[in-house]
Amino acid sequence: MAKPISKKGSRKNVRIGSRKHTRKIPKGVIHVQASFNNTIVTVTDVRGRVISWSSAGTCGFKGTRRGTPFAAQTAAGNAIRTVSDQGMQRAEVMIKGPGLGRDAALRAIRRSGILLNFIRDVTPMPHNGCRSPKKRRV
Amino acid sequence: MQPAATLTSLPRPPSSPSRQREREREREVIVVGEDEPEDRIINPFKKEVLKAGVLQECKRRRFSENKDDKIKRKARKASRRNQKRAWGQNKHDSEKKKKDVADDDIDDWELPHVGIPYT
């Protein structure tokens, strides 16, 4: 999900901040990926490095309950609580996918107190790509 | 101060291969003001996404469709479009009726009170 950032200068694993102080990130991007069976919420900084993430599976939901709006709300709340404690105040929201968790996660983000710059739908849409699977016979 | 929940287009690379698709996707961005209430953020965003047709396209591309399914889908889409057009015509007719009622207020049946030169 998060794009890799190319290393420049030395090839060492340079730590971004110092070890003793946790980094303060005032602005970020909240990515919501809502499929039919799960909802993943990832919070990154403006360069795309992941700060915290959560999903319906990590919140304890299993099976068909992972795709419910309540699971999406819980996942969004868990992901945002960490970054709210770290001091994030403003974010942009990117929503991807057709699942039920879109609106629930958006409402949870709105109610968490983080100010939103804009909300954007980034669902990928193939320009006539490969053939889809055959229809399911239920 | 941020503008209050208006639609803008974000900066994009100038050479875009599918400009029509890009233009459609620009409608899926909602710029949020400072202290917007919750409904004024979520409802316009939902409306814009529905207008762009992203969710219907996602659900269509989940499974491949054969020839008959494609014919059915296009017929359904055309039916919906014609319903929308019919609603538009009804609106036009109602506007025409308003104009007719406005015209009826003018009453100019009385003859002008001037001397007719041939009497």
Contacts between the chains, C-beta under 8 A, distances in Angstrom:
chain1	res1	chain2	res2	distance
A	97	B	58	7.5
A	98	B	54	7.7
A	98	B	55	5.1
A	98	B	58	4.1
A	98	B	59	6.3
A	103	B	42	6.5
A	103	B	46	6.9
A	106	B	41	7.9
A	106	B	42	5.8
A	106	B	45	7.3
A	107	B	38	6.7
A	107	B	42	6.4
A	110	B	38	5.2
A	110	B	41	6.1
A	110	B	42	7.0
A	111	B	38	7.1
A	115	B	32	7.7
A	115	B	34	7.1
A	116	B	32	4.3
A	116	B	41	6.9
A	117	B	2	7.5
A	117	B	31	7.2
A	117	B	32	6.3
A	118	B	29	5.6
A	118	B	30	5.9
A	118	B	31	4.6
A	118	B	32	5.8
A	119	B	29	7.3
A	119	B	30	4.6
A	119	B	32	6.6
A	119	B	41	6.8
A	119	B	45	5.0
A	120	B	10	7.9
A	120	B	28	6.3
A	120	B	29	4.7
A	120	B	30	7.6
A	121	B	25	8.0
A	121	B	28	3.9
A	121	B	29	7.8
A	121	B	45	7.7
A	121	B	48	7.9
A	121	B	49	5.2
A	121	B	52	7.5
A	121	B	54	6.0
A	123	B	54	5.0
A	123	B	58	6.2
A	125	B	21	7.6
A	125	B	54	7.0
A	125	B	57	6.0
A	125	B	58	7.6
A	125	B	61	7.9
A	126	B	61	7.0
A	127	B	18	6.3
A	127	B	21	7.2
A	131	B	64	5.3
A	132	B	61	5.6
A	132	B	62	6.5
A	132	B	63	5.5
A	132	B	64	3.9
A	132	B	65	8.0
A	133	B	62	7.9
A	133	B	63	5.9
A	133	B	64	6.6
A	134	B	63	6.6
A	134	B	64	6.0
A	135	B	63	4.5
A	135	B	64	7.2
A	135	B	65	7.3
A	135	B	69	7.9
A	136	B	63	6.6
